[in-house]
Amino acid sequence: MPAAPASGSRAAAGLSSGMPPQTIDALLRSVRRGDVAPAYYFHGSEDVLKEEAVRAVVDRVLDPGLRDFNLDQRSAAQADPEEVYSLCRTPAMMADRRVVILRDVEAWKRKTKARTVALDYLAKPSSGSVLLLIQGAGDEKEDKDLARLAVSVACEPLPPERAARWVHHRAKRLGIEVESAAAEALVRAVGADLGALASELEKLAAVSEAGPIGPDRVAALVGIRHGETQYDWRDAIFEGDPGRAARLLEPVLDQAGVTGVKLLTLLGTTLVGLGVARAAYDGNARGSRLEDAVFRLLLRARSYGLPSYKEEARRWARWAPAWPPARIRGALGAALAADTALKNTTISDERGVLLDLVLRIGVTMPEAV
C-alpha cells in the first residue's frame, strides 16, 4: 500500500532552500522511509537512474489499483500553460496524492508561459500531488530555478564498482543471479553505461540456464574474449605495445556498443588522468603515495567509462614514469587530430583513423628519458 503523506516539513526540506543536488541514493532512502516531497527535478546524463527514481516514487505514492486514475505523463514541450496548470492542480481520485510526470523540461525556455506556470506552482505546491520534472540526458546543465524550487536530484554515471553492484540488483529484478566476478567482467567489457548493461542483462535473462551466471557465460554472450576489451586496447598503448594495440582494433571495434569515438574518449580520459599522475610523480610521490593520489583524483572526478578506480590508480601510477609531460602533450594533440578526423569520416574508416593514432603515439613519439 502507498505510504501516507510525510508529516512536517522534512519531505519538502529541499524546496526553496537552494541546497546542493541530492544523490540518487539519498532520494531512494528517503522515498523508502515515506518522505516524499511535493516536487522533484531529475537531471544529469544517466537516464536509467532517472527512470528508476521515477518508478520508486510512483510505487511508493500510488496504490496499483488506482494508478490509472492518479498518474499523468506529458512532454513539457507539448504541454501548453493551461494543461500544465490543470495537471498540477487536479485533485487525487480516491487517494491522498497523485503523481504528475513532465518529461523533456529542457524544452522550456526561460520565458515560456508553461514554464512560468510550473514555477508559480512550485512556489506553492499542492500537498495532494507529487510533480516529477525530468530533464533529458542531452542537456546536462542544471536549471537553477527548477533546482531551487524542487528537490534537485543529480543522476550522474556510476563509478565502476557501483555499476557492478547495480548489475546485481538489476539481475535480481530480471530473475537471474550474477556472480560478483561476472558483474565486474560485464562492466569491464561493456563499460558503466547502465543502458548498455541493462540490454546485456536482458539477453542473459532470455537465455539463462539454472544457477548463478559466471564470467565465462558473460563473455560468451557479450562476444568478448579475455584480453580483447577496449581497456586491453588502451593498456597496450600506454604499456608501449603498439603492435598489440593495432591487432586489437578489429576485434574491439566489432563489439556491440564500441565505436571509434568511445575508444578515443577512453584514451583522452586516460591521458588527462595520466598527466595528473605524472605531476604527482614529478613531485616525488612514489609507490603507495602515488597510487593514493591518483585514486583520490578519480574519486573526486568520478571519471566516466573507466573500470575499477583502484585498478586504474595502480595502472596510472605504473605508467607515469614512462610518460613525461612532453609525451602526454604530444599524445593529446594526436588524439585531438583523430577526433577531428572521426567527425569527418565514415564508420568504415574508423579503423584507419585509430590505427594511425596508435602508430603516432606508440612509434613516432619520443619515449621517456
C-alpha positions in Angstrom: 0.0 0.0 0.0 1.2 3.5 -0.6 2.7 5.5 2.3 0.7 8.2 4.0 1.8 11.7 3.2 5.0 12.6 5.1 4.4 14.7 8.2 6.0 18.0 8.9 8.4 19.7 6.6 11.1 17.1 6.3 10.0 15.7 2.9 10.0 19.2 1.5 13.3 20.2 3.1 14.9 20.7 -0.4 12.2 23.1 -1.6 13.1 26.7 -1.9 16.3 26.0 0.1 19.0 26.2 -2.6 20.5 23.1 -1.3 23.0 21.1 -3.4 21.6 18.4 -5.7 20.6 15.3 -3.9 22.1 12.0 -4.9 20.1 9.1 -6.3 21.0 7.1 -3.2 19.7 9.7 -0.8 16.5 10.0 -2.8 15.8 6.3 -2.7 16.4 6.1 1.0 14.1 9.0 1.7 11.4 7.5 -0.5 11.6 4.1 1.3 11.1 6.0 4.6 8.0 7.5 3.1 9.5 11.0 2.9 8.1 12.0 -0.5 8.4 15.7 -1.4 5.8 17.6 -3.4 8.2 18.0 -6.4 11.4 16.6 -7.8 13.7 17.7 -10.6 15.8 15.0 -12.2 18.8 16.0 -14.3 22.1 14.6 -15.4 23.4 12.2 -18.1 22.2 8.9 -16.7 18.6 8.4 -17.9 18.3 4.8 -16.5 18.7 6.2 -13.0 16.1 8.8 -13.6 13.6 6.1 -14.6 14.4 4.0 -11.6 13.9 7.1 -9.3 10.6 7.8 -11.0 9.5 4.2 -10.6 10.4 4.3 -6.9 8.4 7.4 -6.3 5.3 6.2 -8.2 5.4 2.8 -6.4 5.6 4.5 -3.0 2.9 7.1 -3.6 0.3 5.3 -5.7 -1.9 2.2 -5.0 -1.6 -0.1 -8.0 -5.3 -0.4 -8.2 -5.8 3.4 -8.5 -2.7 4.1 -10.6 -4.6 4.7 -13.8 -6.7 7.4 -12.2 -3.8 9.2 -10.4 -0.9 9.1 -12.8 -0.4 11.6 -15.7 2.6 11.8 -18.0 3.2 14.6 -20.5 6.1 16.1 -22.6 6.8 19.6 -21.4 7.5 20.5 -25.0 3.9 19.7 -25.9 2.0 20.8 -22.8 0.5 24.3 -23.0 0.2 26.6 -19.9 -3.4 25.6 -19.3 -2.6 21.9 -19.4 0.4 22.4 -17.0 -1.9 24.2 -14.6 -4.6 21.6 -14.8 -2.2 18.7 -14.4 -0.7 20.2 -11.3 -3.9 21.3 -9.6 -6.2 18.4 -10.4 -7.1 16.6 -7.1 -6.3 12.9 -6.5 -9.2 10.4 -7.1 -10.0 8.1 -4.1 -6.4 8.6 -2.8 -4.3 11.1 -0.8 -2.0 12.0 -3.6 -1.5 11.8 -7.4 1.7 11.8 -9.5 2.3 14.1 -12.5 5.4 13.4 -14.7 6.6 16.1 -17.0 9.4 15.0 -19.3 11.8 16.9 -21.6 11.7 20.0 -19.3 14.8 21.3 -21.1 12.5 22.3 -23.9 11.1 25.1 -21.7 12.8 28.3 -22.5 13.2 30.9 -19.8 10.2 33.0 -20.8 7.9 30.1 -21.9 4.5 30.6 -20.4 4.2 26.9 -19.5 7.4 27.1 -17.6 6.2 30.2 -15.7 3.0 28.3 -14.7 5.2 25.5 -13.4 7.4 27.8 -11.4 4.4 29.5 -9.9 3.1 26.1 -8.9 6.4 25.0 -7.4 6.5 28.1 -5.2 3.3 26.8 -3.6 2.9 23.2 -4.4 -0.2 21.1 -3.6 0.1 18.6 -0.8 -2.1 16.3 -2.9 0.2 16.0 -5.9 3.8 14.9 -6.5 5.3 16.6 -9.5 8.3 14.9 -11.2 10.2 17.1 -13.7 12.6 15.1 -15.9 15.4 16.7 -18.0 16.8 14.6 -20.9 20.4 13.5 -20.9 21.1 15.6 -23.9 21.0 18.7 -21.7 23.1 18.1 -18.6 23.1 21.8 -17.4 21.0 22.2 -14.3 18.1 24.6 -14.4 18.7 26.8 -11.4 15.1 27.8 -11.0 13.8 24.3 -11.0 16.6 23.2 -8.7 15.8 26.0 -6.3 12.1 25.2 -6.1 12.0 21.4 -6.3 14.2 18.7 -4.7 17.0 18.5 -7.3 18.3 15.0 -8.0 21.6 14.7 -10.0 21.6 11.4 -12.0 25.2 11.0 -13.0 27.1 8.0 -14.3 28.0 5.5 -11.6 31.6 4.6 -10.8 32.7 1.1 -11.9 32.4 -0.5 -8.5 28.9 0.9 -8.0 27.9 -0.1 -11.6 28.8 -3.7 -10.7 26.5 -3.6 -7.7 23.8 -2.1 -9.9 24.2 -5.1 -12.2 23.4 -7.4 -9.2 20.2 -5.5 -8.3 19.0 -5.3 -11.9 19.7 -9.0 -12.4 17.6 -9.9 -9.4 14.7 -7.9 -10.8 15.1 -10.0 -14.0 15.0 -13.2 -12.1 18.6 -14.2 -12.6 21.7 -14.3 -10.3 25.0 -12.9 -11.5 28.2 -13.7 -9.7 30.4 -10.8 -8.5 33.2 -11.7 -10.9 30.7 -11.9 -13.7 29.2 -8.5 -12.9 32.7 -7.0 -12.8 33.5 -8.7 -16.1 30.3 -7.3 -17.7 31.2 -3.8 -16.6 34.7 -4.2 -17.8 33.5 -5.4 -21.2 30.6 -3.0 -21.7 31.6 -0.1 -19.6 29.5 1.6 -16.8 26.8 2.8 -19.2 23.6 1.5 -17.5 21.6 1.4 -20.7 24.1 -0.9 -22.3 24.4 -3.0 -19.2 20.6 -3.4 -18.9 20.5 -4.6 -22.5 23.1 -7.2 -21.9 21.4 -8.4 -18.8 18.1 -8.8 -20.7 19.9 -11.0 -23.1 21.3 -13.1 -20.2 17.9 -13.4 -18.7 16.4 -14.6 -22.0 18.9 -17.4 -22.5 19.8 -18.1 -18.8 20.2 -21.6 -17.6 19.8 -22.7 -14.0 22.2 -21.4 -11.4 24.4 -18.3 -11.0 25.9 -16.7 -14.1 29.7 -16.7 -14.1 32.3 -14.7 -16.1 32.5 -17.4 -18.8 28.8 -17.2 -19.7 29.0 -13.4 -19.7 32.0 -13.5 -22.1 30.2 -16.0 -24.4 27.1 -13.8 -24.5 28.8 -10.4 -25.0 31.2 -12.0 -27.5 34.3 -10.7 -25.9 37.3 -12.9 -25.3 39.7 -12.5 -22.4 42.3 -9.9 -23.3 40.2 -8.3 -26.1 38.3 -5.5 -24.4 38.5 -1.8 -25.0 40.6 -1.5 -21.9 43.1 -4.1 -23.1 43.5 -2.0 -26.3 44.0 1.2 -24.2 46.5 -0.7 -21.9 48.6 -1.9 -24.9 49.1 1.7 -26.0 50.2 3.0 -22.6 52.4 0.0 -21.9 54.3 0.6 -25.1 53.0 -2.2 -27.3 51.6 -0.5 -30.4 51.7 -3.8 -32.3 49.2 -5.4 -30.0 47.1 -2.3 -29.9 46.9 -2.4 -33.7 45.9 -6.0 -33.7 43.2 -5.5 -31.1 41.5 -2.7 -33.1 39.4 -5.0 -35.3 38.0 -7.3 -32.7 37.4 -4.4 -30.3 35.6 -2.3 -32.8 33.4 -5.2 -33.9 32.0 -5.5 -30.3 28.5 -4.2 -29.6 28.4 -0.6 -28.4 32.1 0.1 -29.2 32.8 3.0 -31.6 35.8 5.0 -32.6 34.5 7.9 -30.5 34.2 5.7 -27.5 37.7 4.4 -27.8 39.0 7.9 -28.3 37.1 9.2 -25.2 38.7 6.4 -23.1 42.1 7.3 -24.5 41.6 11.0 -23.8 40.4 10.5 -20.2 43.4 8.3 -19.5 45.8 10.9 -20.9 44.4 13.7 -18.8 44.5 11.5 -15.7 48.0 10.3 -16.5 49.0 14.0 -16.7 47.9 14.5 -13.1 49.7 11.2 -12.1 52.9 12.4 -13.8 52.7 15.7 -11.9 52.5 13.9 -8.6 55.4 11.6 -9.7 57.4 14.7 -10.6 56.6 16.0 -7.1 58.4 12.9 -5.7 55.3 10.8 -5.0 56.2 7.2 -5.3 54.6 3.7 -4.6 51.5 3.8 -2.5 51.6 7.6 -2.1 51.4 7.9 -5.9 48.6 5.4 -6.1 46.7 7.1 -3.3 47.0 10.5 -5.0 45.6 9.1 -8.3 42.8 7.2 -6.5 41.7 10.4 -4.7 41.7 12.2 -8.1 39.4 9.5 -9.6 37.0 9.7 -6.6 36.8 13.5 -7.0 36.4 13.5 -10.8 34.1 10.4 -10.9 35.5 9.8 -14.4 33.0 8.1 -16.6 33.9 5.0 -18.7 36.7 3.6 -16.6 37.0 0.2 -14.9 37.7 -0.1 -11.1 39.2 3.1 -9.8 41.7 1.1 -7.6 42.9 -0.8 -10.7 43.1 2.4 -12.6 45.1 4.1 -9.9 47.6 1.2 -10.0 47.9 1.4 -13.7 48.4 5.2 -14.0 50.9 5.1 -11.2 52.8 2.4 -13.0 52.6 4.2 -16.3 53.6 7.7 -15.0 57.4 7.2 -15.1 57.3 6.4 -18.9 55.1 9.3 -19.8 56.8 12.7 -19.3 54.7 15.9 -19.9 56.0 16.3 -23.4 54.9 12.9 -24.4 51.5 13.4 -22.9 51.0 16.7 -24.7 52.0 15.1 -28.0 49.6 12.2 -27.5 46.8 14.7 -26.6 47.5 16.6 -29.8 47.3 13.3 -31.8 44.1 12.4 -30.1 42.6 15.8 -31.0 43.6 15.3 -34.6 42.0 11.9 -34.6 38.8 13.3 -33.1 38.6 15.8 -35.9 39.2 13.0 -38.5 36.5 10.8 -36.9 33.9 13.6 -37.2 34.7 13.9 -40.9 34.8 10.3 -42.0 32.6 7.2 -42.3 32.3 4.4 -39.8 34.2 2.1 -42.2 37.2 4.4 -41.9 37.3 4.4 -38.1 39.9 1.6 -38.0 42.3 3.6 -40.3 42.0 6.8 -38.1 42.6 4.9 -34.9 45.4 2.8 -36.4 47.1 6.0 -37.4 46.7 7.3 -33.8 48.1 4.1 -32.3 51.2 4.4 -34.5 51.7 8.1 -33.9 51.6 7.6 -30.1 53.4 4.3 -29.9 56.0 4.6 -32.7 56.8 8.2 -33.7 56.6 9.9 -30.3 59.6 10.1 -28.0 60.0 7.8 -25.1 60.7 8.9 -21.6 64.3 9.8 -20.8 
